[in-house]
Amino acid sequence: MTQHVDKESKKKASGSLLHIASEAVHSRIKNLKRRDHQCQAFMRKVIESGIFRTLIITTISLNAFFMVLWTSYDIRYRLFRVFEISEIIFVSICTSEFCLKVYVDPLDYWKDGYNLLDVVIIIIIFIPYLLRKIKGKHYRYLNVADGIQSLRILKLIPYSRGIRVDGWTNLQEELDNRNFLVSRIFTITFILLASFIFLNMFVGVMIMHTEDSIKKFKRELMIERHATMMEEKQVILRRQQERVSRLVQTQKSSNKSFGELVENFKKMLRHTDPMVLDDFGTSLPFIDIYLSTLDNQDITINKLQELYYEIVNVLALMLEDLPEDTSDTLDTFD
């Protein structure tokens, strides 16, 4: 019994000592006089200005928009460098905002819950970079770290009174006054689920509209190309018909045969003149090129087969010599 009392007294004494020490450290830090009051006041004005708030809100909104576009592989492949630069700008602005706020209020900054939310989001932002640096680019949980980056949109909460739970604070105060202890867990869970569902719906709608617009653009581009190709084909056919009709008229007016006129016409042709074929695969030049390609392919395959036979023969000879070498080595060990 006396030992139990001694333990409790020791705990109380140690707890009181820690409390006194923490209060002493806190009071000493508070008593420290800063010599940069003008710079501190200037930075406070910058942080509280409307331009700074607009810059942060615009940066977060653009980053969320780029994250939506990042889900499309085609857009990511085309604008990879733009996404990379925008990511660097976003991380730099968020880190600078954190440093400025800590510089202005190094102690009171950690007492605000929204500031702690900013710190958590900054930690989440840096998780993929740390994993790529430590574990490598092929780490299996890297996709999970990239997926958590959708929580960046929560940085808008401190800059919008409407988002700061949209009346849930007053409702939670009433629930706290009625001593509903589990109400905070229910409220936070409900808000997070609602925000995530809304965010996923927004992302899905944006992706669907982006894919539909890309498919529509490709379809219109193919139709336009087909129309221009048909127009060029008609022009070429009309030109060829005119030339053939001229040849027929010149044959009637002159004593030359049609074969001589065709030979003269061939001399007028150039290698850059376009030709219109109904089916390219049935033309004689294509068939000649295709057959010669098949012959070259057969020759290459025969050479590869001979090379494989030689490799197999060498490996067989090596395997025949292997037991003798092993036996010799065993004899030496004996």
C-alpha positions in Angstrom: 0.0 0.0 0.0 2.8 2.4 0.9 4.6 1.5 -2.3 1.5 2.3 -4.3 1.2 5.6 -2.6 4.8 6.3 -3.2 4.4 5.6 -6.9 1.4 7.9 -7.2 3.2 10.7 -5.4 6.2 10.2 -7.7 3.9 10.4 -10.8 2.3 13.5 -9.5 5.6 15.1 -8.7 7.1 14.2 -12.1 3.9 15.5 -13.8 4.0 18.8 -11.9 7.7 19.2 -12.7 7.0 18.6 -16.4 4.2 21.1 -16.3 6.3 23.7 -14.5 9.1 23.1 -17.0 6.8 23.5 -20.0 5.3 26.7 -18.6 8.8 28.1 -17.9 9.9 27.3 -21.5 6.7 28.7 -22.9 7.0 31.9 -20.9 10.7 32.3 -21.8 9.9 31.9 -25.5 7.1 34.5 -25.1 9.5 36.9 -23.3 11.9 36.8 -26.2 11.8 40.1 -28.0 11.9 40.0 -31.8 13.9 42.6 -33.5 12.2 42.3 -36.9 8.8 43.9 -36.1 8.7 45.8 -39.3 9.3 42.8 -41.4 6.9 40.8 -39.4 4.2 43.4 -39.8 4.8 43.6 -43.5 4.6 39.8 -43.9 1.4 39.8 -41.9 -0.1 42.4 -44.3 1.0 40.3 -47.2 -0.7 37.1 -45.8 -3.9 38.9 -44.9 -4.1 40.8 -48.2 -6.7 39.9 -50.8 -4.1 39.4 -53.6 -2.4 36.7 -51.5 -5.6 34.9 -50.8 -6.6 35.1 -54.5 -3.3 33.7 -55.5 -3.6 30.7 -53.1 -7.2 29.9 -54.1 -6.3 30.2 -57.8 -3.2 27.9 -57.4 -5.2 25.3 -55.5 -8.1 25.4 -58.1 -5.7 25.1 -61.1 -3.8 22.2 -59.4 -7.1 20.4 -58.8 -8.0 20.9 -62.5 -4.6 19.6 -63.6 -5.1 16.5 -61.4 -8.4 15.8 -63.2 -6.7 16.1 -66.6 -3.8 13.9 -65.3 -6.2 10.9 -65.2 -6.4 10.9 -69.0 -3.4 9.1 -70.5 -3.4 10.9 -73.9 -3.5 14.4 -72.2 -0.8 13.3 -69.8 1.4 12.1 -72.6 1.0 15.4 -74.6 1.2 17.8 -71.7 3.6 15.9 -69.4 6.1 18.8 -69.1 3.2 21.3 -68.3 2.0 19.1 -65.5 5.5 18.7 -64.1 6.1 22.5 -64.1 2.6 23.2 -62.5 3.4 20.6 -59.8 6.7 22.4 -58.9 4.9 25.7 -58.8 2.1 24.4 -56.6 4.5 22.8 -54.1 6.7 25.9 -54.0 3.7 28.2 -53.3 2.3 25.9 -50.6 5.7 25.7 -48.9 6.3 29.4 -49.1 2.8 30.0 -47.5 3.6 27.7 -44.6 7.0 29.4 -44.0 5.5 32.8 -44.1 2.7 31.9 -41.6 5.2 30.3 -39.2 7.5 33.3 -39.5 4.6 35.7 -38.6 3.2 33.7 -35.7 5.7 30.9 -34.7 3.7 30.0 -31.5 0.1 30.8 -32.3 0.2 29.2 -35.7 0.1 25.7 -34.1 -3.0 26.5 -32.0 -5.3 26.9 -35.0 -6.9 23.7 -36.3 -7.0 24.9 -39.9 -3.2 25.6 -39.8 -2.7 22.0 -38.6 -4.8 20.8 -41.5 -2.4 22.7 -43.8 0.6 21.0 -42.2 -1.0 17.6 -42.7 -1.7 18.4 -46.4 1.9 19.6 -47.0 3.1 16.3 -45.5 0.8 14.4 -47.8 2.1 16.4 -50.8 5.7 15.4 -50.0 5.0 11.7 -49.4 5.3 10.6 -53.1 8.6 12.5 -53.5 10.1 10.9 -50.4 8.9 7.4 -51.5 10.4 7.9 -55.0 13.6 9.1 -53.4 13.9 6.3 -50.8 12.1 3.3 -52.3 12.4 4.1 -56.0 9.9 4.7 -58.9 8.6 1.1 -58.9 7.5 1.0 -55.2 4.2 -0.9 -55.0 2.5 1.6 -52.6 3.4 4.6 -54.7 0.0 4.6 -56.4 -1.7 4.8 -53.0 0.4 7.9 -52.2 -0.5 9.5 -55.5 -4.2 8.8 -54.9 -4.1 10.5 -51.5 -3.1 13.7 -53.4 -6.8 14.4 -54.0 -6.9 15.7 -50.4 -5.1 18.8 -51.7 -8.5 20.4 -52.4 -9.0 20.6 -48.6 -6.6 23.5 -48.5 -9.5 25.7 -49.7 -11.2 25.2 -46.4 -9.3 27.9 -44.4 -9.9 30.5 -47.3 -13.6 30.0 -47.5 -16.1 30.6 -44.8 -18.8 28.8 -46.8 -16.7 25.6 -47.0 -15.9 25.7 -43.2 -18.4 23.0 -42.7 -21.3 25.2 -44.1 -23.2 25.6 -40.8 -22.0 22.3 -39.3 -20.2 24.2 -36.6 -23.4 25.6 -35.1 -25.0 22.2 -35.3 -22.1 20.6 -33.6 -22.2 23.1 -30.8 -25.8 22.2 -30.1 -24.9 18.5 -30.1 -22.1 19.2 -27.7 -24.4 21.2 -25.4 -26.7 18.1 -25.3 -23.7 15.8 -24.4 -23.8 13.7 -27.5 -20.2 12.4 -27.3 -20.2 10.4 -30.5 -21.6 13.2 -32.6 -18.2 14.6 -33.5 -17.1 11.3 -35.1 -20.4 11.1 -37.0 -20.1 14.7 -38.2 -16.5 14.3 -39.4 -17.2 11.0 -41.1 -20.3 12.4 -42.8 -18.5 15.5 -44.1 -15.5 13.5 -45.4 -17.7 11.0 -47.1 -19.9 13.7 -48.7 -16.9 15.7 -49.8 -15.2 12.6 -51.3 -18.3 11.4 -53.1 -18.8 14.9 -54.5 -15.1 15.1 -55.5 -15.2 11.7 -57.2 -18.4 12.7 -59.1 -16.8 15.9 -60.2 -13.7 14.1 -61.4 -15.7 11.4 -63.2 -17.9 14.0 -65.0 -14.8 16.0 -66.1 -13.1 12.8 -67.4 -16.2 11.8 -69.3 -16.6 15.2 -70.9 -12.9 15.4 -71.7 -12.9 11.9 -73.4 -16.1 12.8 -75.3 -14.7 16.0 -76.6 -11.4 14.3 -77.7 -13.3 11.6 -79.5 -15.5 14.1 -81.2 -12.5 16.2 -82.3 -10.8 13.1 -83.7 -14.0 12.1 -85.5 -14.4 15.5 -87.0 -10.7 15.5 -88.0 -11.0 12.2 -89.8 -14.1 13.3 -91.6 -12.4 16.5 -92.7 -9.3 14.6 -93.9 -11.5 12.1 -95.8 -13.4 14.9 -97.5 -10.2 16.7 -98.6 -8.8 13.4 -99.8 -11.9 12.7 -101.9 -11.7 16.2 -103.3 -8.1 15.7 -104.3 -9.0 12.3 -105.8 -11.7 13.8 -107.9 -9.4 16.5 -109.2 -6.7 14.0 -110.1 -9.3 11.7 -111.9 -10.7 14.7 -113.8 -7.2 15.7 -114.9 -6.4 12.2 -116.0 -9.6 12.0 -118.0 -8.8 15.3 -119.7 -5.4 14.0 -120.7 -6.8 10.8 -122.1 -9.4 12.7 -124.1 -6.6 14.9 -125.5 -4.7 11.8 -126.5 -7.7 10.4 -128.3 -8.3 13.7 -130.1 -4.7 14.0 -131.1 -4.8 10.4 -132.4 -7.8 11.2 -134.6 -6.1 14.4 -136.0 -2.6 12.9 -136.5 -1.4 9.8 -138.3 0.4 8.5 -135.1 -0.7 5.3 -133.4 -2.1 5.3 -129.9 1.0 3.4 -128.6 3.3 6.2 -129.8 1.1 8.8 -128.2 1.2 6.8 -124.9 5.0 6.6 -125.0 5.2 10.4 -125.6 2.8 10.9 -122.7 5.0 8.7 -120.4 7.9 11.0 -121.1 5.9 13.9 -119.9 5.1 12.2 -116.5 7.2 12.8 -113.4 7.8 10.7 -110.3 6.1 13.3 -108.1 2.8 13.1 -110.1 0.0 11.5 -107.9 -1.8 8.3 -108.9 -5.2 7.2 -107.9 -5.7 3.5 -107.3 -9.0 1.9 -106.3 -7.2 -0.8 -104.3 -3.5 -0.4 -103.6 -3.0 -4.1 -102.7 -4.0 -5.3 -106.2 -1.5 -3.1 -108.1 1.5 -4.8 -109.8 4.2 -2.6 -108.2 2.8 -3.4 -104.7 2.7 -7.2 -105.5 6.3 -7.1 -106.7 7.5 -5.3 -103.6 5.5 -7.6 -101.3 6.9 -10.8 -102.9 10.5 -9.5 -102.7 9.9 -8.6 -99.1 8.7 -12.2 -98.4 11.8 -13.6 -100.1 14.1 -11.4 -97.9 12.1 -12.5 -94.9 12.6 -16.2 -95.8 16.3 -15.7 -96.3 16.6 -14.0 -92.9 14.7 -16.8 -91.2 17.0 -19.4 -92.7 20.1 -17.6 -91.5 18.7 -17.3 -88.0 17.9 -21.1 -88.0 21.5 -21.9 -89.0 22.8 -19.6 -86.3 20.5 -21.3 -83.7 21.8 -24.7 -84.9 25.4 -23.6 -84.4 24.6 -22.3 -80.9 22.9 -25.6 -79.9 25.9 -27.5 -81.2 28.4 -25.4 -79.2 26.2 -25.8 -76.1 26.1 -29.6 -76.6 29.9 -29.8 -76.9 30.2 -27.7 -73.7 27.9 -30.1 -71.9 29.9 -33.1 -73.1 33.1 -31.6 -71.7 31.5 -30.5 -68.4 31.5 -33.9 -66.6 35.2 -34.5 -67.4 36.1 -31.2 -65.9 34.1 -31.8 -62.7 35.6 -35.3 -62.3 39.1 -33.8 -62.7 38.3 -31.2 -60.1 37.0 -33.9 -57.7 40.2 -35.9 -58.1 42.3 -32.9 -57.3 40.3 -32.3 -54.1 40.8 -35.9 -53.1 
